[in-house]
């Protein structure tokens, strides 16, 4: 997983849930408890049921698990060179940015080389990124000259006269990773909760105001989305806001 884990330890406690509904654990009367936690037979899980007022005040929101085609990319550093197979262009004295063809050398580790989808073009970007930044497309050079250095770097050819690339300059290179374009299971990253052991979970919503924790395996994080290796099927309703509160409710934190 390529992102720091947001360790949620259920500091949002049941006492807060109770007070949100204007009750305390000692309150007696006709009003039902704001939350009921009922063990699920044969499992170590529980079914959490909220009264409508509690769910509303906690702003519990749900989203549907979805299957969608995803494109996974990685941005790495590269250097503009004058020929494929060149190890460096640092000594180049030319400052001409209108050459009809240049190459971008992209050094990668052996492990990273295996992760690149070499059939897909790369996007070359300047180091300084602005809202108006536009990339330049580049195709992988598979010629013998480029292949000589393929164990340590890939060479992407950029053709044309208006690319603005100057030999010797450092650039950012956006590469497409292998497996992109496949259908994957996607959920909001906000739906994921980590327990004290680092296990990842979501809360499904099988019935109105009813929530059940389910283990998931997160393959990687992409912005606000989590791409799952294992989890609920597409269309399943899961909690996207209020996850930590439900976790605290299930385990009775604050009692």
C-alpha positions as CSV (number, residue, x, y, z in Angstrom):
1,X,0.0,0.0,0.0
2,X,1.5,3.3,-1.0
3,X,0.1,5.7,1.5
4,X,0.5,6.3,5.2
5,X,-2.2,4.4,7.2
6,X,-4.7,6.6,9.0
7,X,-4.7,4.6,12.2
8,X,-8.1,5.1,13.7
9,X,-8.3,3.9,17.3
10,X,-11.9,4.7,17.9
11,X,-11.3,7.8,20.0
12,X,-14.8,8.8,18.8
13,X,-16.5,7.1,21.6
14,X,-20.0,5.7,22.4
15,X,-20.4,8.4,25.0
16,X,-20.3,11.0,22.2
17,X,-22.9,9.0,20.4
18,X,-25.2,8.9,23.4
19,X,-24.8,12.6,24.1
20,X,-25.5,13.3,20.4
21,X,-28.9,11.9,21.0
22,X,-29.5,13.7,24.3
23,X,-29.1,10.6,26.4
24,X,-26.7,9.1,28.9
25,X,-26.1,5.4,29.7
26,X,-28.0,5.8,33.0
27,X,-31.1,7.3,31.3
28,X,-34.2,5.3,31.7
29,X,-37.6,6.0,30.1
30,X,-39.5,5.3,27.0
31,X,-36.9,6.3,24.5
32,X,-34.9,3.4,23.0
33,X,-31.1,3.3,23.3
34,X,-29.5,5.1,20.4
35,X,-27.4,2.1,19.5
36,X,-27.8,-1.7,19.8
37,X,-24.9,-4.0,19.4
38,X,-25.8,-7.6,18.8
39,X,-23.2,-10.4,18.3
40,X,-23.5,-12.4,15.1
41,X,-23.7,-16.1,15.9
42,X,-20.7,-18.1,14.7
43,X,-18.5,-15.1,14.1
44,X,-16.5,-12.5,16.1
45,X,-18.5,-9.7,14.5
46,X,-21.5,-7.8,15.7
47,X,-24.5,-6.1,14.1
48,X,-24.7,-2.4,15.0
49,X,-28.2,-0.9,14.8
50,X,-28.7,2.9,15.3
51,X,-31.9,4.7,15.8
52,X,-32.7,7.2,13.1
53,X,-31.9,10.2,15.2
54,X,-28.4,8.9,16.1
55,X,-27.6,8.1,12.4
56,X,-28.8,11.6,11.4
57,X,-26.8,13.4,14.1
58,X,-23.7,11.4,13.3
59,X,-24.2,12.2,9.6
60,X,-23.8,8.6,8.7
61,X,-23.5,8.4,4.9
62,X,-23.2,5.4,2.6
63,X,-21.8,4.7,-0.9
64,X,-22.0,1.8,-3.3
65,X,-19.0,-0.5,-4.0
66,X,-18.3,-0.2,-7.7
67,X,-16.4,-2.0,-10.3
68,X,-14.7,0.2,-12.8
69,X,-11.8,0.3,-15.2
70,X,-8.8,1.9,-13.5
71,X,-5.5,3.3,-14.8
72,X,-2.6,3.1,-12.5
73,X,0.3,5.4,-13.1
74,X,3.6,6.3,-11.4
75,X,5.6,9.5,-11.8
76,X,9.4,9.2,-11.8
77,X,12.4,11.4,-12.7
78,X,14.0,11.4,-16.1
79,X,16.6,13.3,-18.2
80,X,16.5,14.6,-21.7
81,X,19.3,13.0,-23.9
82,X,20.3,13.4,-27.5
83,X,20.4,9.7,-28.4
84,X,19.0,6.4,-27.1
85,X,21.3,4.4,-25.0
86,X,23.0,7.5,-23.6
87,X,23.8,7.3,-19.9
88,X,23.6,11.0,-19.3
89,X,23.2,14.3,-21.1
90,X,24.6,16.4,-18.3
91,X,27.6,17.3,-20.4
92,X,25.6,18.4,-23.4
93,X,26.3,22.0,-24.3
94,X,23.4,22.3,-26.8
95,X,20.6,24.6,-25.6
96,X,18.5,24.1,-28.7
97,X,15.0,23.1,-27.8
98,X,13.7,22.6,-31.4
99,X,15.6,19.3,-32.3
100,X,13.3,17.1,-34.4
101,X,13.8,14.2,-32.0
102,X,15.1,13.7,-28.5
103,X,14.9,11.0,-25.9
104,X,14.1,10.9,-22.2
105,X,16.2,8.4,-20.2
106,X,14.2,7.0,-17.3
107,X,16.4,5.1,-14.8
108,X,14.5,2.5,-12.8
109,X,15.3,-0.3,-10.4
110,X,14.9,-3.9,-11.6
111,X,11.7,-4.3,-9.6
112,X,10.2,-1.2,-11.1
113,X,11.1,-2.1,-14.6
114,X,8.9,-5.2,-14.3
115,X,6.0,-3.0,-13.3
116,X,5.9,-0.8,-16.3
117,X,3.4,-1.4,-19.1
118,X,5.8,-0.9,-22.0
119,X,3.0,-0.9,-24.6
120,X,1.7,2.4,-23.2
121,X,3.2,5.8,-24.0
122,X,4.7,8.0,-21.3
123,X,3.9,11.6,-20.6
124,X,6.8,14.0,-20.1
125,X,6.3,16.9,-17.8
126,X,8.4,19.7,-16.6
127,X,9.7,19.7,-13.0
128,X,7.7,22.8,-12.1
129,X,4.0,21.9,-12.2
130,X,1.3,24.5,-12.7
131,X,-2.4,24.5,-13.4
132,X,-1.6,25.0,-17.1
133,X,1.1,22.3,-17.3
134,X,0.6,20.1,-20.3
135,X,2.6,16.9,-20.9
136,X,4.4,15.7,-24.0
137,X,3.6,12.2,-25.3
138,X,6.6,9.8,-25.8
139,X,6.8,6.3,-27.1
140,X,9.2,3.6,-25.7
141,X,12.2,3.2,-28.0
142,X,12.8,-0.6,-28.5
143,X,15.7,-0.2,-30.9
144,X,19.0,-2.1,-30.3
145,X,20.7,1.1,-29.2
146,X,18.0,1.7,-26.5
147,X,17.8,-1.9,-25.5
148,X,21.5,-1.9,-24.5
149,X,20.7,0.1,-21.5
150,X,17.3,-1.5,-20.8
151,X,18.5,-3.3,-17.7
152,X,18.9,0.0,-15.9
153,X,16.7,2.5,-17.8
154,X,14.0,2.9,-20.4
155,X,14.3,5.4,-23.3
156,X,11.2,7.3,-24.5
157,X,11.4,9.0,-27.9
158,X,9.8,12.5,-28.4
159,X,9.4,13.6,-32.0
160,X,8.5,17.0,-33.4
161,X,10.0,20.5,-33.2
162,X,7.7,22.1,-30.6
163,X,8.3,19.8,-27.6
164,X,10.4,22.4,-25.8
165,X,12.8,19.7,-24.3
166,X,16.4,20.7,-23.9
167,X,19.1,18.0,-23.7
168,X,20.5,17.8,-20.2
169,X,17.3,19.0,-18.5
170,X,15.6,17.0,-15.8
171,X,11.9,16.2,-16.2
172,X,9.1,14.3,-14.6
173,X,7.9,11.2,-16.4
174,X,4.4,9.7,-15.9
175,X,4.4,6.0,-16.7
176,X,1.5,3.6,-17.0
177,X,1.8,0.5,-14.7
178,X,1.1,-3.1,-15.8
179,X,-2.5,-4.2,-15.1
180,X,-4.0,-0.8,-15.9
181,X,-7.3,-0.8,-17.8
182,X,-8.6,-3.8,-15.9
183,X,-11.9,-3.8,-14.0
184,X,-11.2,-3.4,-10.3
185,X,-13.3,-3.1,-7.2
186,X,-13.2,0.5,-6.0
187,X,-14.5,2.2,-2.8
188,X,-14.0,5.6,-1.2
189,X,-10.9,5.6,0.9
190,X,-12.9,7.3,3.7
191,X,-14.8,4.0,4.1
192,X,-11.7,2.1,5.2
193,X,-10.8,1.7,8.9
194,X,-7.7,0.1,10.3
195,X,-7.8,-1.8,13.5
196,X,-5.0,-2.0,16.1
197,X,-3.4,-4.9,14.2
198,X,-3.4,-3.1,10.9
199,X,-6.2,-5.1,9.4
200,X,-8.5,-3.2,7.1
201,X,-12.3,-3.2,7.3
202,X,-15.4,-1.5,6.0
203,X,-19.0,-1.3,7.4
204,X,-21.7,-2.7,5.1
205,X,-25.2,-1.5,5.4
206,X,-27.4,-4.6,4.7
207,X,-30.6,-3.1,6.1
208,X,-31.8,0.4,7.0
209,X,-29.8,1.7,10.1
210,X,-28.0,-1.6,10.4
211,X,-24.2,-2.0,9.9
212,X,-21.8,-4.9,9.9
213,X,-18.1,-4.8,9.8
214,X,-16.4,-6.7,6.9
215,X,-12.7,-7.4,6.3
216,X,-11.2,-6.1,3.1
217,X,-7.8,-6.3,1.4
218,X,-6.6,-3.0,0.0
219,X,-4.3,-3.3,-3.0
220,X,-3.4,0.3,-3.3
221,X,-4.7,3.9,-2.7
222,X,-5.4,6.2,-5.6
223,X,-6.3,9.7,-4.4
224,X,-9.7,9.5,-2.6
225,X,-10.2,5.9,-3.7
226,X,-9.1,2.5,-2.4
227,X,-8.7,-0.2,-4.9
228,X,-9.4,-3.6,-3.3
229,X,-7.9,-7.0,-3.8
230,X,-10.7,-8.5,-1.8
231,X,-14.0,-7.1,-0.5
232,X,-17.7,-6.7,-1.0
233,X,-19.2,-7.2,-4.4
234,X,-20.2,-4.2,-6.6
235,X,-23.4,-2.6,-5.5
236,X,-23.0,-3.3,-1.8
237,X,-23.8,-0.3,0.4
238,X,-20.9,0.6,2.7
239,X,-20.5,3.5,5.1
240,X,-18.3,6.3,3.7
241,X,-18.8,8.8,6.5
242,X,-19.1,7.9,10.2
243,X,-16.9,4.8,10.1
244,X,-14.9,5.6,13.2
245,X,-18.1,6.3,15.2
246,X,-19.5,2.9,14.3
247,X,-16.2,1.2,15.2
248,X,-16.3,2.8,18.7
249,X,-20.0,1.9,19.0
250,X,-19.3,-1.8,18.2
251,X,-16.6,-2.2,20.7
252,X,-18.2,0.0,23.4
253,X,-15.3,2.4,23.7
254,X,-16.1,5.0,26.4
255,X,-18.3,2.7,28.6
